[in-house]
Amino acid sequence: MKDASDFARLRRDGRSRAGKYLVLSTLNDPRATEAEGSPFVAGLITSKKVGIAVVRNRVRRRLRAIIDQLSDRLVPGTMLVIIARYTAPKARYQDLVADLEMLAKRAGILTKLPRTAS
């Protein structure tokens, strides 16, 4: 997601949930994701409150990796924006994963893991 109009629509029509390190805004809109050609659309926001450019970029790289890790479990037709809070740079990678998973479960955009036969 890159257009300001997409971010504005998500802010206007979507719902937000806050965690310790992240804020997650979501909107279920299958039409938007069909236009993008992927099952979901994601955007990242890291303000200058997060830190200097090097720190903001590190946080963005971590968030992209987490999105890739969770991508097969996200409900199709989801638009999401992840906003890094000022505490995000101090968090370990596992803490960011746990925070985003918790927020996604609360938002109802995360499907359950398939059971494996043991």
Secondary structure, 3 states (H helix, E strand, C coil): CCCHHHHHHHHHHCEEEECCCEEEEEEECHHHHHHHCCCEEEEEECCCCCCCHHHHHHHHHHHHHHHHHHHHHECCCEEEEEEECCCHHHCCHHHHHHHHHHHHHHHCCECCCCCCCC
